[in-house]
Amino acid sequence: MTFDEDVLNRLAPPALPWEPDWANVLERAGALERPRPLRLRARRQLILAVALLAAVLVPLIALGAVHNWWFLKNGYAPTPTGTPAVVKEGKWDDRSWELVAYRSTTDGLCFAVRATGSKARGEGAAMGCVPFVGIARTKETKATPDLTITYMSRGGNKRFPAYVAGPVIVRASHVEIRFRDGQVLRVPTFAAPASIGRVRFYATPLPAGEFVPESVAGLDSDGKVVACLAPATAAAGISPLSACK
């Protein structure tokens, strides 16, 4: 499969704390491969999950049953330190979905979203991993800062809507998501199982035409900003709280 590096750079949030090597990412994700007959290559789809810091692109094959943990079947996801847990299940536009999370040996908190149900064929599947406040580190955890909020966004199609999801520190009862056109979403957070750690999550479908937020902020019960990520101002995936006010 060929790819346009400029297109991928436009999809990524600005001011990333690393220089993307798209060829390496796509090769690890199994999207770059030896030439195959056109009919076979046309069946493969490339899904780009935008996640700050340690993004993991998981090939959408062999999804299996609900608890076969599709993201562990292909050898790309970091090794768990315990059993992954379903954090949340729900429906968007009558499409069922689930958010699964686990603690990893090397990459901190890993979280994944995918469509579920008998007709699901991998729509919406994406994964991100990053060291995070409230998640226990191991001796092998990467020496990057623990984040207080981050996001993973995914474009939609006719079978599954675009969405944004991610973790936030436990103090946040809501997350406020701002877009460049002035739209603002405020969504409630939900707790992770105790086996994952002291962290909350959020997940919501995106407004039509939106894909990458301008900023995401965690708000406490009084509406005070307690966590902020505005990619234009971020250093190592962390923004000052003032950038979200």
C-alpha positions in Angstrom: 0.0 0.0 0.0 1.3 3.5 -0.9 0.7 6.5 1.3 0.8 10.3 1.2 3.0 11.6 4.1 1.5 15.1 3.8 -2.0 13.7 4.3 -0.9 11.9 7.5 0.9 15.0 8.8 -2.3 17.0 8.3 -4.3 14.5 10.3 -1.9 14.6 13.3 -2.4 17.3 16.0 0.0 20.3 15.8 3.0 20.6 18.2 3.4 16.9 18.7 6.1 16.1 21.3 7.9 13.8 18.8 8.7 13.8 15.1 6.4 11.3 13.3 8.0 8.6 11.2 5.0 7.6 9.2 6.7 4.9 7.1 7.9 3.2 10.3 4.4 3.5 11.9 2.7 2.1 8.9 5.2 -0.7 8.5 4.7 -1.7 12.1 0.9 -1.5 11.7 1.1 -3.9 8.8 -0.1 -1.3 6.3 3.1 -1.3 4.2 3.7 -4.7 2.7 4.9 -6.5 -0.4 2.9 -5.9 -3.6 -0.2 -8.0 -3.8 -2.8 -8.5 -6.4 -5.1 -5.5 -6.7 -8.1 -7.3 -5.5 -6.4 -8.3 -2.2 -4.9 -4.9 -1.6 -8.2 -3.2 -2.2 -9.7 -5.0 0.8 -7.3 -3.6 3.3 -8.1 -0.4 5.1 -5.8 1.9 7.0 -7.2 3.3 10.2 -5.3 6.2 11.7 -5.9 6.8 15.4 -4.8 10.2 16.5 -3.4 9.8 20.0 -0.8 12.1 21.6 2.5 10.5 22.5 2.5 6.7 22.2 0.0 6.0 19.5 -0.6 2.4 18.6 -2.1 1.5 15.2 -3.7 -1.9 15.4 -4.5 -3.8 12.2 -8.2 -4.6 12.2 -8.0 -8.4 11.7 -9.2 -11.4 13.7 -11.5 -9.4 16.0 -13.0 -12.5 17.6 -15.4 -12.5 20.5 -15.8 -9.8 23.0 -13.3 -11.1 25.6 -10.7 -12.4 23.1 -9.1 -8.9 23.3 -8.6 -8.2 19.6 -5.8 -5.7 20.3 -3.6 -8.4 21.8 -3.9 -10.9 18.9 -1.6 -9.2 16.4 1.5 -8.6 18.6 1.6 -4.8 18.3 -0.1 -3.8 21.6 2.1 -3.4 24.7 2.0 -6.4 27.1 -0.6 -6.0 29.9 0.4 -6.2 33.6 -3.1 -7.7 34.3 -6.4 -8.5 32.7 -7.9 -5.9 30.4 -11.3 -4.6 31.6 -14.3 -3.3 29.8 -14.6 0.3 31.2 -17.8 1.4 29.3 -20.3 0.1 26.8 -22.9 2.2 25.0 -24.5 3.2 21.7 -23.9 6.0 19.3 -26.5 6.4 16.5 -27.8 2.9 17.3 -24.2 1.6 16.9 -22.9 -0.4 19.9 -19.4 0.3 21.2 -17.1 -0.5 24.0 -14.0 1.1 25.7 -11.4 -1.3 27.1 -8.4 -0.4 29.2 -5.4 -2.1 30.8 -2.1 -1.2 32.4 1.0 -2.1 30.3 4.5 -3.1 31.2 6.1 -0.4 29.0 3.6 2.2 27.8 1.5 3.1 30.9 -2.2 3.1 30.4 -3.6 1.5 27.2 -7.2 2.2 26.1 -9.1 0.9 23.0 -12.4 1.6 21.4 -14.3 -0.5 18.9 -17.8 -1.1 17.6 -19.5 -4.3 18.9 -22.4 -6.4 17.9 -23.0 -9.2 15.5 -22.7 -6.9 12.4 -19.5 -5.1 13.6 -16.5 -5.6 11.2 -13.9 -3.6 13.0 -15.5 -0.2 12.5 -14.2 2.4 14.9 -11.4 0.3 16.2 -8.4 2.2 17.5 -6.0 2.2 20.4 -3.7 4.5 22.4 -1.2 4.0 25.2 0.5 6.6 27.4 2.0 7.0 30.9 -0.8 8.6 33.0 -1.4 10.1 36.5 -3.0 7.5 38.7 -1.6 4.5 36.8 1.1 2.5 38.5 4.5 2.5 36.7 6.7 -0.5 36.2 10.5 -0.6 35.9 10.1 -0.7 32.1 7.6 2.2 31.8 8.9 4.7 29.3 10.5 7.8 30.9 7.9 10.3 29.6 5.8 12.5 31.8 2.6 11.2 33.3 -0.3 13.0 31.5 -3.4 14.4 33.2 -5.6 14.2 30.1 -5.2 13.1 26.5 -7.4 12.0 23.6 -7.7 9.7 20.7 -10.0 10.7 17.8 -11.2 8.7 14.8 -13.0 9.8 11.7 -16.4 8.2 10.9 -18.1 6.5 8.0 -21.6 5.3 7.1 -21.3 2.4 9.6 -19.8 4.1 12.6 -19.7 7.8 13.7 -16.6 9.8 14.3 -15.6 10.0 18.0 -13.1 11.2 20.6 -12.2 9.3 23.7 -9.5 9.3 26.3 -8.5 9.2 30.0 -8.5 12.1 32.4 -7.4 12.5 36.1 -9.8 11.3 38.7 -10.7 14.8 39.9 -12.4 15.6 36.6 -16.2 15.1 36.6 -16.6 16.5 33.0 -14.5 17.1 30.0 -14.9 20.1 27.8 -13.9 19.6 24.1 -13.4 22.7 21.9 -13.1 22.8 18.1 -11.6 25.4 15.8 -15.0 26.5 14.5 -16.2 27.5 18.0 -18.2 24.4 18.8 -17.9 23.1 22.4 -18.9 19.8 23.8 -19.2 19.1 27.5 -19.4 15.4 28.4 -19.4 13.5 31.7 -16.6 11.3 32.7 -16.9 7.7 34.0 -14.7 5.7 36.4 -12.4 2.9 35.5 -12.4 -0.4 37.4 -10.1 -0.4 40.5 -7.9 -2.9 38.7 -6.9 -0.2 36.1 -6.1 2.5 38.6 -7.2 6.0 39.8 -8.4 7.4 36.4 -11.6 8.4 34.7 -12.5 8.3 31.0 -14.7 10.1 28.5 -16.0 9.1 25.1 -18.4 10.9 22.8 -19.3 11.0 19.1 -18.0 14.1 17.3 -20.1 16.9 15.5 -20.3 16.6 11.8 -17.2 17.6 10.0 -15.0 17.6 13.1 -12.1 15.2 13.7 -9.3 16.8 15.8 -10.2 18.9 18.9 -8.5 22.3 19.4 -8.4 21.5 23.1 -9.7 19.1 25.7 -10.0 20.1 29.4 -10.9 18.2 32.5 -13.3 20.1 34.8 -14.1 19.4 38.5 -17.5 19.5 40.0 -17.2 23.3 40.4 -16.4 23.8 36.8 -12.7 24.5 37.5 -10.1 23.4 34.9 -8.0 20.7 36.5 -6.4 19.2 33.4 -5.7 20.7 30.0 -4.4 19.6 26.6 -4.3 22.2 23.8 -1.9 20.7 21.2 -0.8 24.1 20.0 0.6 24.9 23.4 1.6 21.4 24.6 5.0 20.3 25.7 5.4 16.5 26.0 1.7 16.2 25.8 1.0 18.6 28.6 -0.5 22.1 28.4 -0.8 24.8 31.1 -4.2 25.0 32.7 -4.5 28.6 31.4 -4.6 27.3 27.8 -8.0 25.8 28.4 -9.6 28.8 30.1 
